[in-house]
């Protein structure tokens, strides 16, 4: 069993402006996002992770840098968890994009979507899951940490839950939220999802036998939003 911590980047300037930033390299955290990034120091606590895999986008690096600097963890830029390449949609207002005929397909049948001059949603999920499984395999006893983007994390959660990609829009992943997956040879469990308040060190430091779920959960208070 290997724990994998998924962290969405904190609130960005593009989030504030209602813009689909995609793989634009110049998008930084907003003042709200900088505060959220600082808050991760307490929320994550002094945990040991094997490696931090982060999207190459600067907003992801800015999100985890305060915690990584304090606790001295290594950071590795991983294209597998980069933001979706939205192609010609990149940089456009969400309000404008919502009027595009492709928008309805993105919401209802994302497995069929290929963004104009960009990538497919299925291709994005494939590369993200590859990184998820590889990071779990290489991390050993310590948790792995992946810092990525909303749609990318939703795609990994959908995989973990055995959901078809066409259902992934039912999942919500907020800025600076934490999701924890337990990856093993027998499958992947979701221990925590889209949590923006919990101090999660108790979950990450728990012994593997305490995560053997029979008849429900283990009753960890951290998983219920302990501040």
N, C-alpha and C positions, 0 to 999 in steps of 0.2 A: 504494500500500500504506500502510495506517495501522494502527499498533499500538493496541490498546485493552487497558488493564489493569483487570481485574476483581478487586476486593477484597471478601471477605466481612467483615462487622463482626466484631470480636474477641469473645471469650467474654463473655457477658452474665449478669446476675443471673437472667434467665429460663432461660438454658441451665443454670445451676447448680441451679435448682429444678425442672427438668424440665417447664417450662411453655411452652405455645405462645403467645408474646407477641404475634404478629401486629403490628397497627398501634397497639398501646398506646403512648402517648407518654412514659410514665414509666419505661421500661426502660433502665437504665444498664449500663455495663460492670462486670464483677466485678473484684476485684483481679487475677485471672489475666488478664482482658481488658485491663486498663490496662497491664500489663507487655507484653502482645502488641502493643498500640498503640505503645508506646514503641519496641519492637523493629523496627517498620516504618521507623523513621528510618534505620537501618542497612541493612535489607533492600532498601528502595527506593533509597536513596542520593540524591545530588543530581542528579536527573533533571529535565528540563524537560517539563511537560505543558501542553497548551493550556488545559484547564479540568478541575476536579474536579467531576464530577456525583455527588452523594451523595443517597441516600434521605433523606427528611425526618426519619426516626427518629433520636433523639438518640444511640443506640448506634453508628450509622454515623458521625455527626459526631465523636463521641469517639474513634472508631478512627483517623480520618485527621488529626485536628486536630494531634497532635504533629508529624507530618511536614510538614503544610501550614504550620504556624507557623514551623518551622525554615527552610523553603525558600521561603516567601512565595508559595505558589500560591493562586489564586482558587478559591472553593468555590461551587457552584451547587446548590441543592436541587431535585431532579428527581422529580416524582411518578411518572414512567415506570418508575423502578426502586425504588419503594416496596415494602415487604413485601406479601405477599399479604393481601388482606382476607379473613380467615378467618371473618368474621361471628360467629355464636354459638359457634364453637370458640375464639375469642380468649380468652386468659387461663386456659384449662383445662389440667389436667395431661395430659401425653402418655399416661401410663398409663391414664387414664380414657378418653381419645379412642380409644385402640387397641381398645377394646371396642365402639366405635360401628360399625354396619354400613358406614358411609361410608368408614371407614378402609381396608378392603380395596380399595375402588374407587380411593382415593387412591394406593395402592401399585401397583395392577395396570392401571388405566385412568384415569389422571389427566386425560386429555383429555375425559372425560365428567363430571368433577366440577364442581359448583357448590356452594360452601359455603353453609350455611343463613344467609340474610340477609347473604351476602358476595359474593365474585366467583368467576368460573370460572377454572380453571387455564389454559384456552386464552386467556382475556382477559388474564390476567397475562402470559403469554408474548408476546402481541401487543404490549402496551405496552412491555415490556422490550426486545424486539428493535427496536422503533421508536426507542427511545432509543439503543440500541447503534449502529444504522446512522447516525442523525443525528449522534451525537457523533463518529463516525469521519469523517463527511463534513465537519464544521465544523473539525476539529482541524488539518488541513493536515499539515505535516511532523512536528510534535510529537505524542507519544502522547496519547490521551485516557485518563482514569481514571474508572471507575465504582465507587462504594462502595455495596454493596447487601447482599442477604440470600441465604441458602442456596438456597431454591427458585427464586428469581429468577435467580440466577447459573446454576444448573443448567439452567434453561429456555433461557438464552442460549447455553450450551455445546451443548445438544442441537441448537439451530438451527445453530450453527457446524459441527457434525459431520454435519448432515443426518439426524439421528435424529428419529423420531416422538416426540411428547411422551410417549406411553405408555411409552417406554423411558428417560425421564429419571431415574427412580429408580435406575438403574445407575450414575449419576454421584455422586461424593462431593465435597462442598465444605465443608471444615472452617473453624471460626472463624479469622479473620486470615489465611486462605490467599490466595494470589495466583494468578490465571490470566491468561494473555496470549493475546489473539487478534490475528491479522493479517487485517485486513479490506481487500479489494480488489474491483474490478469483476468479477473472475472467480470470486469466492467468498471464504470465510473459513476460515483455517487456525487450528488450536490449537497454539501454540508452547510453552505451559507450562500445567499444570492442577493445581489443588489443592496448590500447593507452600507449605509452611510453614517452610522453612529457607533457601531460596536467596537470595543477593544478586543481584538481577536487572538491575542497571544495564547489564551487558554486553549483554544481550538488547535492552534498550530503546534503547541508544545505537548498535546495529549499523546498518550501511548497508543500504538496501533490497535491493541486489543480492545481499547475503549471505543474504537470506531466501528466495531463489529455490530451492526445494527440488526437486532432481532426484535420484531414486534414494534418497531418505531425508532425513535432517536435515543441519544444518551442522556438528554436532559441538561445539556450544557447551557448555562445562563448566557454565555457570550453569544451564542447563536440567536438569542432573542433580543438583541439590540441593547445590551448593557453598555452604559456610557462610562 
